[in-house]
Amino acid sequence: MGKLSITRLQWAVILLGLFYLAATVLLDVRYEFSETLPEKASEIEKLLDSGSEYLQFCTPPTRFVFLKKHKCASSSFQNIFNNFQKAFGLPTLTPLFGSYGGGYPSRMKPSFFASPIDLTRYSIKCHHRLNLPLQLSIFAGAKFFTSLRAPFATFHSSFNFHYSRFSTTKRIEARECNTACWSEPFRTLLGGRLNVSLGAFLDELDGVFDQTVPWSFRSKNFQAFELGLDAFNDSQSYVEEEIAKLDEAFDLVMLQEYFFESLVLLSRELCVDYRLMYVNFRMTTSNDYASSERFSPSQMATFNRFFAQDIAIYDHFNRTFWEKVAEFGVENMKKEKARLEFVFEECNLNPDFCRFPVSKILKTVTTAEAESPPSVEELLFTMKESGGWCPDGVQKEMSAGRATKCTQLDSGYNRTV
């Protein structure tokens, strides 16, 4: 048998066929991912434009209240409100005591912010304890927002943030501008001990808990406390009534576990393009915080008793969150979530993609602008009365009339190092 010979024409046909096959595969892949991974600038713009039709039919709010709660992705959400504030030139109240506003842990008091205090136009986006009736009055017409997180994950994260990472008193004392009263109430409840695990703390909690210990709300219904509830009132009827008030007041309660879905809904409330929603994540959340499997039934039973309010609040707003998603459209949410995730990926690679014009912050000169902050004695008394006393850190320096190394505090009280 002779050798098989292939003519140039046959080679051309074979190569053409291979090229066609490769092109078909590539086109199929491109088609499959084209909705979320466009490569050309024109496709990026088209993708964004197709997802922002709603901007034609809404108006951004001129005032907002963001209740920044602890360990609920609140810093990431706060950065989004920073973007919104800058883009539209909206002034916001500035905390007087570290990152805490309104005399925290007191329910929010308007005078306990840095001057100027213009309650007719200013918004709020800092840590504070909700004072719902008052805030509904002084922020009339504003949109209200906050975030929640699964209660056990929140407590686990808070326990680590406020207590576990401080293995020695020297590490606590080394913190400059210490307004958070690190390690409390856990250190006091445990008789001064550090390095106690969360499981061991839950084993002892029933026997050592004392609501008169400062910052004890961190170990009982912490989320409910920051939402303005009486964290020590275990009446079911009381909790149900308070949840109903919160549900009526808040335009959107976001969930840390569903960050991007929350941002899709938030973008509609703020009436902004997804690029304005972009933030760099400050930290990642350990999956351990979301799991209770390595804790005993007895430990979890203790947790459930001490955080019954938090559990009820989260269950309610988890349900209403998904009702909002259903109203938005489940399939539509999937598409918008993919679109939003793409924007974040693009901005991570090219920060200029998410730059936006910054408006001049609108401020007015009012009689409130000339007011001085409350006296040191008034501030410390308000915090102590609300369970926020701390014998060390900034409060110790303030009580002694010394500089705190907290810029806002020292400038507010005309103190220098």
C-alpha positions as CSV (number, residue, x, y, z in Angstrom):
1,M,0.0,0.0,0.0
2,G,1.3,3.5,-0.9
3,K,1.9,6.3,1.5
4,L,-1.2,8.4,2.3
5,S,-0.6,11.9,0.8
6,I,-2.5,15.0,1.8
7,T,-2.7,17.9,-0.7
8,R,-2.4,21.5,0.3
9,L,-6.1,21.9,-0.3
10,Q,-6.9,19.1,2.1
11,W,-4.6,20.7,4.7
12,A,-6.4,23.9,4.3
13,V,-9.7,22.3,4.8
14,I,-8.5,20.4,7.9
15,L,-7.0,23.6,9.4
16,L,-10.2,25.5,8.6
17,G,-12.2,22.9,10.4
18,L,-10.0,23.0,13.5
19,F,-10.2,26.8,13.6
20,Y,-14.0,26.6,13.3
21,L,-14.2,24.0,16.1
22,A,-12.0,26.2,18.4
23,A,-13.9,29.3,17.6
24,T,-17.2,27.5,18.4
25,V,-15.9,26.4,21.8
26,L,-14.6,29.9,22.6
27,L,-17.9,31.5,21.6
28,D,-19.9,29.1,23.7
29,V,-17.7,29.9,26.7
30,R,-17.9,33.6,25.9
31,Y,-21.7,33.3,25.7
32,E,-21.9,31.4,29.0
33,F,-20.0,34.1,30.9
34,S,-20.8,37.2,28.9
35,E,-23.4,38.4,31.4
36,T,-20.9,38.7,34.3
37,L,-17.4,38.9,32.7
38,P,-17.3,41.4,29.8
39,E,-13.9,42.2,28.6
40,K,-14.2,45.4,26.5
41,A,-14.9,48.8,27.9
42,S,-18.0,49.2,25.7
43,E,-19.3,45.9,27.1
44,I,-18.7,47.1,30.6
45,E,-20.6,50.3,30.1
46,K,-23.4,48.4,28.4
47,L,-23.6,46.0,31.3
48,L,-23.8,48.9,33.8
49,D,-26.3,50.9,31.8
50,S,-28.6,47.9,31.4
51,G,-28.7,47.5,35.2
52,S,-29.4,51.1,36.2
53,E,-32.7,51.9,34.5
54,Y,-34.2,52.4,38.0
55,L,-32.1,55.5,38.3
56,Q,-34.6,57.3,36.0
57,F,-37.4,56.7,38.3
58,C,-36.0,57.5,41.8
59,T,-34.5,60.4,43.7
60,P,-31.6,60.1,46.2
61,P,-32.5,60.9,49.7
62,T,-31.2,64.2,51.1
63,R,-30.9,62.8,54.7
64,F,-30.2,59.4,56.1
65,V,-29.7,57.6,59.4
66,F,-27.3,54.7,59.4
67,L,-27.1,52.9,62.7
68,K,-23.6,51.5,62.8
69,K,-23.7,48.4,65.0
70,H,-20.7,46.3,66.1
71,K,-19.5,43.3,64.2
72,C,-22.2,43.3,61.5
73,A,-20.1,44.4,58.5
74,S,-21.0,47.9,59.7
75,S,-17.6,49.4,58.6
76,S,-18.1,48.3,55.1
77,F,-21.6,49.6,55.0
78,Q,-20.5,52.8,56.6
79,N,-17.9,53.3,53.8
80,I,-20.7,53.1,51.3
81,F,-22.6,55.8,53.2
82,N,-19.3,57.8,53.1
83,N,-19.3,57.5,49.3
84,F,-23.0,58.6,49.2
85,Q,-22.3,61.5,51.5
86,K,-19.4,62.7,49.4
87,A,-21.1,62.3,46.1
88,F,-24.1,64.4,47.1
89,G,-22.4,66.8,49.5
90,L,-24.4,65.8,52.5
91,P,-23.1,66.8,56.0
92,T,-23.1,64.2,58.8
93,L,-22.7,64.4,62.5
94,T,-19.2,63.7,63.9
95,P,-18.7,61.5,66.9
96,L,-17.3,63.3,69.9
97,F,-16.0,60.3,71.9
98,G,-13.8,58.2,69.6
99,S,-16.1,56.3,67.1
100,Y,-19.1,56.6,69.5
101,G,-21.7,59.3,68.9
102,G,-24.6,60.6,71.0
103,G,-23.1,59.7,74.4
104,Y,-22.9,56.0,73.6
105,P,-23.8,53.7,75.3
106,S,-26.6,56.1,76.2
107,R,-29.5,56.2,73.8
108,M,-28.5,58.9,71.3
109,K,-28.5,62.4,72.6
110,P,-28.1,65.1,69.9
111,S,-25.8,67.4,71.9
112,F,-23.2,64.7,72.3
113,F,-21.6,65.2,68.9
114,A,-18.8,67.5,67.7
115,S,-19.9,71.0,66.6
116,P,-21.5,72.0,64.3
117,I,-24.7,70.3,65.2
118,D,-27.4,71.1,62.6
119,L,-30.3,68.8,63.3
120,T,-32.3,70.3,60.4
121,R,-30.0,69.1,57.7
122,Y,-27.4,66.7,59.0
123,S,-27.4,62.9,58.6
124,I,-25.8,60.3,60.8
125,K,-23.6,57.3,60.0
126,C,-21.6,56.4,63.1
127,H,-21.8,54.1,66.1
128,H,-24.6,55.2,68.4
129,R,-27.4,53.6,70.3
130,L,-30.7,54.1,68.7
131,N,-33.2,56.5,70.3
132,L,-36.0,55.7,68.0
133,P,-38.8,58.2,69.0
134,L,-36.3,61.1,69.1
135,Q,-34.5,60.2,65.9
136,L,-37.7,59.8,64.0
137,S,-38.5,63.4,65.1
138,I,-35.2,65.1,64.5
139,F,-34.4,63.2,61.3
140,A,-37.9,63.7,59.9
141,G,-38.0,62.6,56.2
142,A,-34.7,60.7,56.4
143,K,-34.3,57.1,55.3
144,F,-33.3,54.7,58.1
145,F,-30.8,51.9,57.7
146,T,-28.9,49.3,59.8
147,S,-27.3,45.9,59.5
148,L,-27.8,42.6,61.4
149,R,-25.8,39.5,61.6
150,A,-26.7,36.0,62.8
151,P,-26.6,36.3,66.6
152,F,-24.2,33.6,67.5
153,A,-21.7,34.7,64.9
154,T,-22.0,38.3,66.1
155,F,-21.4,37.3,69.7
156,H,-18.5,35.1,68.8
157,S,-16.9,37.9,66.8
158,S,-17.6,40.5,69.5
159,F,-16.1,38.3,72.2
160,N,-12.9,38.0,70.2
161,F,-12.8,41.7,69.2
162,H,-13.4,43.1,72.7
163,Y,-11.8,40.4,74.9
164,S,-10.0,37.4,73.4
165,R,-7.3,39.2,71.4
166,F,-6.1,40.9,74.6
167,S,-4.0,38.2,76.2
168,T,-2.4,40.5,78.7
169,T,-3.3,43.8,80.5
170,K,-0.2,45.3,78.8
171,R,-1.8,44.8,75.4
172,I,-4.9,46.6,76.6
173,E,-2.9,49.5,78.1
174,A,-0.9,49.8,74.9
175,R,-3.9,50.8,72.9
176,E,-3.9,54.5,72.2
177,C,-7.1,56.5,72.2
178,N,-8.8,53.6,74.1
179,T,-12.5,54.6,74.1
180,A,-13.8,51.0,73.8
181,C,-13.0,49.8,77.3
182,W,-11.3,46.8,75.9
183,S,-11.9,43.4,77.6
184,E,-15.1,44.4,79.4
185,P,-17.4,43.2,80.7
186,F,-15.8,39.8,80.2
187,R,-12.7,40.4,82.3
188,T,-14.7,41.8,85.2
189,L,-17.4,39.0,85.0
190,L,-14.6,36.4,85.1
191,G,-13.0,37.9,88.1
192,G,-10.1,39.7,86.3
193,R,-9.1,36.7,84.2
194,L,-8.0,36.9,80.6
195,N,-7.5,34.1,78.1
196,V,-10.8,32.4,78.9
197,S,-12.3,30.7,75.8
198,L,-15.8,31.5,74.6
199,G,-17.0,28.0,75.5
200,A,-15.6,28.3,79.0
201,F,-17.2,31.8,79.4
202,L,-20.6,30.4,78.3
203,D,-20.2,27.6,80.9
204,E,-19.8,30.3,83.6
205,L,-22.1,33.0,82.3
206,D,-25.2,31.9,84.3
207,G,-23.3,32.1,87.5
208,V,-21.3,35.3,87.0
209,F,-23.6,37.5,85.0
210,D,-24.4,40.9,86.6
211,Q,-26.2,43.5,84.7
212,T,-24.8,46.3,87.0
213,V,-21.3,45.6,85.6
214,P,-20.4,48.3,83.0
215,W,-20.7,47.1,79.4
216,S,-22.6,44.0,80.5
217,F,-24.9,44.5,77.5
218,R,-22.1,43.1,75.4
219,S,-22.8,39.7,77.0
220,K,-26.6,39.9,76.7
221,N,-28.6,40.9,73.7
222,F,-25.9,43.2,72.3
223,Q,-27.6,43.8,69.0
224,A,-30.9,44.5,70.7
225,F,-29.2,46.9,73.0
226,E,-27.7,49.0,70.2
227,L,-31.1,49.0,68.5
228,G,-32.4,50.8,71.6
229,L,-34.1,48.0,73.4
230,D,-33.9,47.3,77.1
231,A,-31.5,44.3,76.8
232,F,-32.5,42.9,80.2
233,N,-36.3,42.8,79.6
234,D,-37.1,39.2,78.6
235,S,-40.8,39.7,78.2
236,Q,-41.9,38.3,74.9
237,S,-44.7,40.9,74.4
238,Y,-42.1,43.7,75.0
239,V,-39.8,42.2,72.4
240,E,-42.6,41.8,69.8
241,E,-43.7,45.4,70.3
242,E,-40.2,46.7,69.9
243,I,-39.6,44.7,66.8
244,A,-42.8,46.1,65.3
245,K,-41.6,49.6,65.9
246,L,-38.2,48.9,64.3
247,D,-39.9,47.3,61.3
248,E,-42.0,50.4,60.8
249,A,-39.1,52.8,61.2
250,F,-36.3,51.2,59.0
251,D,-36.4,51.4,55.3
252,L,-33.9,48.6,55.0
253,V,-32.2,46.2,57.4
254,M,-29.3,44.7,55.7
255,L,-27.8,41.3,56.5
256,Q,-24.1,40.7,56.8
257,E,-24.4,37.1,55.5
258,Y,-26.0,38.4,52.3
259,F,-23.8,41.4,51.7
260,F,-24.2,41.8,48.0
261,E,-28.0,41.1,48.0
262,S,-28.2,43.8,50.7
263,L,-26.2,46.2,48.5
264,V,-28.5,45.6,45.5
265,L,-31.5,46.6,47.7
266,L,-29.6,49.5,49.2
267,S,-28.7,50.8,45.7
268,R,-32.4,51.2,45.0
269,E,-33.1,53.0,48.3
270,L,-30.2,55.4,47.7
271,C,-30.9,55.6,44.0
272,V,-27.2,55.3,43.0
273,D,-25.1,53.5,40.4
274,Y,-23.3,50.3,41.6
275,R,-19.9,52.0,41.2
276,L,-20.8,54.3,44.2
277,M,-21.4,51.1,46.3
278,Y,-17.8,49.9,45.9
279,V,-15.8,49.5,49.1
280,N,-12.6,47.8,50.0
281,F,-13.4,45.1,52.6
282,R,-11.7,46.0,55.9
283,M,-11.6,42.4,57.1
284,T,-12.7,38.9,56.3
285,T,-15.0,37.0,58.6
286,S,-13.8,33.6,59.9
287,N,-16.2,30.8,59.1
288,D,-15.8,29.7,62.7
289,Y,-18.0,32.6,63.7
290,A,-20.9,31.2,61.7
291,S,-20.7,27.7,63.2
292,S,-21.9,26.6,66.6
293,E,-21.2,22.9,66.1
294,R,-18.1,22.8,68.3
295,F,-20.0,24.2,71.3
296,S,-22.0,21.9,73.6
297,P,-25.8,21.8,73.8
298,S,-25.5,23.3,77.3
299,Q,-23.4,26.2,76.1
300,M,-25.7,26.9,73.2
301,A,-28.7,26.7,75.6
302,T,-27.1,29.4,77.7
303,F,-26.4,31.5,74.6
304,N,-30.0,31.2,73.5
305,R,-31.3,32.4,76.9
306,F,-28.9,35.4,77.0
307,F,-29.5,36.4,73.4
308,A,-33.2,35.7,73.0
309,Q,-33.9,39.3,71.9
310,D,-31.2,39.2,69.3
311,I,-32.5,35.9,68.0
312,A,-36.0,37.2,67.7
313,I,-34.9,40.4,66.0
314,Y,-32.7,38.5,63.5
315,D,-35.4,35.9,62.7
316,H,-37.9,38.7,62.0
317,F,-35.7,40.8,59.7
318,N,-34.2,37.7,58.0
319,R,-37.8,36.9,57.0
320,T,-38.7,40.4,55.9
321,F,-35.4,40.6,54.0
322,W,-36.3,37.7,51.8
323,E,-39.8,39.1,51.4
324,K,-38.1,42.1,49.9
325,V,-36.0,39.9,47.7
326,A,-39.1,38.0,46.5
327,E,-40.8,41.3,45.7
328,F,-37.7,42.4,43.8
329,G,-37.7,39.1,42.0
330,V,-35.4,36.1,42.8
331,E,-34.1,35.8,39.3
332,N,-33.6,39.5,39.0
333,M,-31.7,39.5,42.2
334,K,-29.4,36.8,40.9
335,K,-28.6,38.8,37.8
336,E,-28.1,42.1,39.8
337,K,-25.9,40.3,42.4
338,A,-23.7,39.0,39.6
339,R,-23.6,42.5,38.1
340,L,-22.6,44.1,41.4
341,E,-20.0,41.5,42.1
342,F,-18.5,42.2,38.7
343,V,-18.3,45.9,39.5
344,F,-16.4,45.1,42.7
345,E,-14.0,42.8,40.8
346,E,-13.4,45.5,38.2
347,C,-12.8,48.2,40.8
348,N,-10.4,45.9,42.7
349,L,-8.3,45.8,39.5
350,N,-8.9,49.3,38.4
351,P,-9.8,51.8,41.2
352,D,-10.4,54.6,38.7
353,F,-13.3,52.7,37.4
354,C,-15.2,53.5,40.6
355,R,-14.1,57.0,41.1
356,F,-16.9,59.5,41.3
357,P,-17.2,63.3,41.5
358,V,-17.1,64.6,45.0
359,S,-19.5,67.4,45.8
360,K,-18.8,70.2,48.2
361,I,-20.2,69.3,51.6
362,L,-23.2,71.5,52.3
363,K,-23.0,73.2,55.7
364,T,-25.0,76.0,57.1
365,V,-24.1,78.4,59.8
366,T,-26.6,78.0,62.6
367,T,-26.8,78.9,66.3
368,A,-26.0,75.3,66.9
369,E,-22.6,75.7,65.2
370,A,-21.4,78.1,68.0
371,E,-22.3,75.6,70.7
372,S,-19.6,74.0,72.8
373,P,-19.5,70.2,73.3
374,P,-20.8,69.1,76.7
375,S,-18.4,69.2,79.5
376,V,-16.1,66.3,80.3
377,E,-18.1,65.8,83.5
378,E,-21.4,65.7,81.6
379,L,-20.0,63.2,79.0
380,L,-18.5,60.9,81.6
381,F,-21.7,61.0,83.7
382,T,-23.9,60.2,80.7
383,M,-21.7,57.2,79.8
384,K,-21.5,55.9,83.3
385,E,-25.2,56.3,83.9
386,S,-25.8,54.1,80.8
387,G,-23.4,51.3,81.8
388,G,-20.4,52.7,79.9
389,W,-18.0,53.5,82.7
390,C,-14.4,52.4,82.4
391,P,-11.7,53.0,85.0
392,D,-8.9,53.0,82.5
393,G,-8.2,54.1,79.0
394,V,-9.5,57.5,77.7
395,Q,-12.0,57.9,80.6
396,K,-9.1,57.7,83.1
397,E,-7.2,60.5,81.2
398,M,-10.3,62.7,80.9
399,S,-11.1,62.3,84.5
400,A,-7.6,63.5,85.4
401,G,-7.8,66.4,82.9
402,R,-5.1,65.0,80.7
403,A,-4.8,64.7,76.9
404,T,-6.3,61.5,75.6
405,K,-4.4,61.1,72.4
406,C,-7.8,61.1,70.6
407,T,-7.6,63.9,68.1
408,Q,-11.3,64.7,68.1
409,L,-11.6,64.6,71.9
410,D,-8.6,66.7,72.6
411,S,-9.5,69.3,70.0
412,G,-13.1,69.3,71.2
413,Y,-12.0,70.0,74.8
414,N,-9.0,72.2,73.8
415,R,-6.5,69.7,75.3
416,T,-2.9,69.2,74.0
417,V,-0.4,66.6,74.8
